[in-house]
């Protein structure tokens, strides 16, 4: 009966490179390999790391993939899925810290970085509303729907209800395009205009509607569409 390979030396070298060289010291597959090794200590995790990166189109798609999709990959168990999802959660919390303590409009790039990490690679469409106070500080990041924005007109009432409950002074609408193309559709523009109209009635401004996708992002205000 053959023994499991001893990968301790290789992993020690990866660990040392990470400690000494910082976040860019490891290649993507090496970083994923090491993460998986924490969950699967007696297995060579390099082939699995490369397979995952290929399956999900890179490290961004891998970390943002949902747990069910990760679990369908041969070799992935609950503990290894949790290792990847915990890493993604930690990254999001770090990025969110950058937008929580400063006015959003004065910290726009940090907001885009957070939204890109959280939404750009999702396989389903999600519609979110960022609620801001009178100083443009974030007070709530609310997920309103999952699915297609074509059916989202009914959520205008919910957006306003939440805004009034929170005392929101302004909103930023956000959703993603799983297709990878951030170009706004007619439905995107229409829902934005409906929310703007409802906001005027209740004294709540709409600063922007941002569409995130793998190929970039679009600001409807930046495009002159609102």
Beta strands, then each sheet from edge to edge (+ up, - down):
strand 1: 126-132
strand 2: 138-146
strand 3: 170-176
strand 4: 205-213
strand 5: 216-219
sheet 1: 2+ 1- 3+ 4+ 5-
end
